[in-house]
């Protein structure tokens, strides 16, 4: 006998305390009402690991298209943001499931294990170049000097962007971030401006690759276009998404991961003593402070979860950060343990929407931390309080991470 959803408890994720540190509230919600209601979002919240996993695998829950958030604005504002909406509707993960699978199959031609592993020497080279640039100064901001430029350069090279234009990519990406969080119309206007500039830029690269193909992602898309598998608008929109997603999440993993090591000096010492623990340490960083605090899904049909009948046409916020600290699955879940085994986190999603760039992000973080701790063994924080701000609901953004060595 399933319960009625009417009896579900509701919670406020937007109090100053919850935005500063959501984990105490999320632990309480998981204990009291693992499926709950967030009135401000007109959505359900899932906090238990088993429920998050079930929801990620359930085909009746499809990715919630972020363009629906635009419908909360006035008609005039919605009209103004039509170009942004049109681009987002072509993004992989925001199309039909068939469209998403088509793009996944295309990208799997490029993101093979051999291709990703073949990038390791270049990742090492770039990491060393970035550290060479600050080595004599005895200090750096890890966010701007290492965490962002490393994956930005990798994805830019994969797409065939010229070196001298990559700072522009990071500027565009900072504006595009507003699309992925609760933003006001002014922030979305800036996002739209940057998306349109990026699209014009990528169209130029597509024209070049049609004339002179190379061994890069855009050339692969152009070849698929000749096969009739994709059109130019889809190529352009998804290259914008890849340029953004291909470095924004890894940058957060590197910067937040180092902050976690500073907060846990015993674990930092263990990692320095045994660099072979780096892959395991990266998994624990992903679990404790991964790039996706939550994933949004929408129910296309009624379904049952955790003894509850849940309706169609509703939004579900899958709190990955709560599921990844569920005591039913993770012993001592708030402890940062770089040797944790097993570590069944969901930081990269699951099922057909599993993150295609997961292997690349792991490779970049693995190489980066090995080289960083080898070259700067005395690296230490040069801040009193972490320079980060909440990104409602549940996420946060690290603006800088100043260190000395």
N, C-alpha and C positions, 0 to 999 in steps of 0.2 A: 504494500500500500504506500503510494508516494504522498509526500506532504504537499500542501499548497504553498506556493511561493509568497502568498500574502503575509505569512508569518515571519518572513526573513527580516533580520535586523538591518538597520541602515547605519552608515558611519560617515563621518566627515573627514576626508583626506586632506582638507585644505586649511586646517588649523595651523597656526605658526609652529606648534610643537611637531605635528605630523610632517610638515614640509621640511623642517630642520632635520628630523631623523624619523623616517616612517617606520622603522623596524619594530619598535615597541608596540605601536598600534597594530601593525600587521600580524605580529605574534598573537595579540589579543583577539583580533578578528578571526584568525585561523582557529583559535581555541573555542570561541563563542559561536561563530556562524561562518563556516568555511566558504559557503556561498552566501553573499550578502548583497546589499543594495547601496549604491552611491547616488543619492538624490541629485546632486549638482550635475552629474554626468548622464542622468537618466539611464543608468547602466547597472549591470550586475558585476560583482567582483569575485574572482576565484583566487583563493589563497593557499589551498592545499596542493602539494606536489602531485598527488594522484589525479586530482581534478584538472590541474593545468595540463598534465600529460594527456589525459583523456580528451580534453577540449582541443589540444593541438592536433590530435589524430582524427577527430570527428569531422567527417565531410559535410555535416549539416552546419558546421561553423565555418564561415568563409572569412577571409581577411576583410576587415571593415575599411572601405575606401575612404581615405582621409578627405576626399572632396565633399563628403557629407557634412563635415564640420563647417564648410563654407555656407551651407544653407541657413546657418544661424544669423548671418548678417543681413542687412537691409537689401532690398532688390537692387538698388543702385550700386551698392558695394559688390554684390554678387556679379552684376554685369561687368563691373570693372575688373573682376578677378577671373573672367571667363578664360583668358589665355592660360592662366595657371591651372585651372580646372582641366582644360583640354590636355595639357601636358601630363598631369598626374594620372589621368584616366588611361594613359598608354603605358604607365609604369608596370613592370613585372610585379605581380602580387596585388595589383589593383584592377586587373582586367578580369575576364572570366577565368575559371580554372583551366579551361582548354588553352587560353592565351598564355597563362602563366606557364603551363607545362611546355608549350611550344618554345617559349623563351628559355626555360630551364634546359631543354634538350640542346638548344643552340649553344648556350654558354658552357654546357658540359663538354662540348667539343674543345673548348679552350682551357677550362679550369680542370684539367686532368691532374691526377696525383703527380705524374711525371713533370708536367709544366710547372706546378707549384713548387715541387722539390728543386727543379732546375733554377728557380729564382733565388735560392738560398745564397749563392755566392754574391749576387747583386745586392741582396738585402744586407749582407755583411759589409760590402763595399760602401753602401750608402750610410750605414750606421757609423762606420769608422770616419767617413768624410764629415758627417755632422758633428761627431765628437772632436775631430781635429780642429774644427772651426772655433771651438770654445775651450780647448784643452789648456791654453795659456792663461785664460782668465780666472780659473779657479772657481768659477761659479757659472750657472746657467739657469734658464727657465726651461724645465724639461718639456713643458707643453709646447712652447713656440720653437725651441731649438732642436727638439728630437721627436717627440710623440706625434706631432702633426706632420712635419716635413717628410719623415721616413715613409709612412704608408702613402702619403700624397704623391711622392715621387714614384713609388712602385706602381700605383694604379695609373698614373699619368704616362709612365713608360709603356705599360701594357696597352694603353689606348693610343700610344704614338704621339702624345703631346710634346711639342718642343720644350726643352729645359727652361728657356727664359720666360715661359708663360705660366709656370707652375705656381708662382705666388698668387697670381690672379685666380687660379683654381681654388686656393684656400680662402680667398676673400669671398668668392661666390658661395662656397660651401657654408661659410658662417651665416650668410643670409638665408640659405635654403633650410637650415636647421629649424627655422620657425614653423615650417610646414609640419614637422613631426611632433610639435608640442602645442599646448593650448596658447594660441597667439592672438593678438588683436589685429585689426585690419591694416594698421600702418606697417606692422612687421610683415604681414603677408604681401603688402604692396612691394616692399623691398625684396622679398623672396621672388615675387613674380618678375621683377626687373632683372634679378640675377639669373633666374631660370631662362628668360628670353635671351639674355646676353650669351649664356652658355650654349643655348640651342643654336644660335647664329654661328658661334665659334665651331661647334661640332659639325654643323652642315658643311663648313669649309673643309674640315678634315675628311668628311665622307666623300666630297668631290675629289679631293686629292687622291684618296685610296682607290676610287673608281679608275682613275687614270694610271696610278702607280701603286698597286697592292704591295703591302709589306707583311711581315710576320707579327701583326698586332691584332687586337680585338676588333677594331673598326674594319680592318680588311676582312676578318672572318664574317662580320655582319654584312659587308658589301657582297661577299660571295654568296651568303644566304639569301640576300635580296635578289641576286641573279637566278637563284633556284625558286623564287616566288614564295619563300618562307617568311619574309618580313618586308615591310615597306620603309621608306626613308623616315617618315614621321616617327615610327616605332623605334628605329635605330637611334635617332637623335634624342628622343625622350629617355630611352633606357641608358644611353651613354651618360646623360646628365645624372641619372639615378646612380649609375655605377661610379662616376667620378666623385659623387658625394658619399655614398655608402661605402665605397671601397677604401676610404681613409678615415672618415669621421669616427666609425666604431672602433677601429684598431687604435686610433690616437687616444680614445678614451680608455681602452684596455691598458695601454702602456702607462699612461699618466696615473690613472686610478690604481693600477697594479703596484707602481712604485710607492704611491702614498700608503697602500696597505702594508707594504714591506717596512716602511718607516714606522707605521703604527705598531708593528709587531717585530721589534728588533731581534728577538730570538730566532724568528723564522728567516729574517734577512741574513743573520749569521750562518744559519744552516745552509742557505742557498749559496752563499759565498764559499762555504767550505766544500760544497758538493754541487758543482754546476750541472751535473746530470739530473738533478731534481728540477731543472727549469721547466720541462714540459708539464710536470705535475703541478708546479707552482702556478703556471699560467692557467691550468684548469681551475685551481682554487681561486685565483683572481676573477675568473669568469663567473664562478659560483657566487662569490661574496659581493662583487661589484661589477657585474657584467654590463655590456653596452646596452642591453635591452632590459629595462626595469619592468616593463610590461608590454604585452602584445594585445591588440584589440581585434576581436572577432565579432561577427554578426551572425545570428542564427537564421538560417534559411528555412527551417522547419522545426516543429516542436521536438524536444529531445529530453532524455532523462539523464541526470547527473547527480551522483551522491545521494540517491533516494528522493530526488526532487523532480517534479515535472516542470520543465522550463519552456517558455513560449518562443514562437518564431518572431522574427522581425525585431529582436532586441540586441543591444550591444553588450558584449562581455569583455571585461578587462581582466586579462590573465596576468596576475601579479607574479611574474617570474621570480622577482627578488624574494617574495614570500615563500613560493614553492621551493626555491633553492636553499631555504633555511628552515625547512620543515623537519622538526625533530623526529618524525616518524621515519624519515629517510636518511637524515644526516645526524650522526652522533655529535653532540655538543655543537649545534649548527652555527652559533655566532662566533665560534673559534676559527681563526684563520690558520689552517694547517696545510703546509705545502706538500705533505706526504699523504694526504687524505686518499683512502682507497676503500670502496669504490667511490667515484664522484659522479653521480648520475644527474648532473645539472642540466638545465634546459636553456642555457644562455644563447644557443644558436637555433632554438626552435626544434621542431621534429616533423617527421612525415614529409609530405610533398612540398611543404614550405620551409624546409630546413635551409639554413643560410648557405648559399653556394660559395661564399667567400670564407667559410669557417676555416678550411685548411690553410688558406693564405694568411688569415689573421693570426692563427696559431704559429705559423712559420715566422712571420714578422716579429711577433712578441718573443718567441723563443730565441731567435738570433739577437734581437735587441738587448734583452736582459743578460744573456751570456756575455756579450761584448761590453756592455755598460759596467757590469760588476767586476769584470776582469780588468778593464782599463782604469776604472775609478773605484778601487776597493774601499776607499775611505769616504765615499759619497754620503752626504748627510743633509737633512732638511735645513733650509735657511729661512724658515717661517715659523711663526708661533701658532697661527691658526690656518687651517686649509682655506685657500681662496676659492670657495665654491658657493654656488647659489642654487636654490631649488628650481627644478623645472617641473611644474605641476602637470599631471599628478604623479607622485612617487619618484621621479627621476631627479638628478642633479647634474650640474655642469661644473667641471674644474677649470677655472680660468687661467690659473698659473700654478707652477710648482717649482719654486726657487730652491736650488740646492747649492751646496759648496763641496769642494773636493780638493 
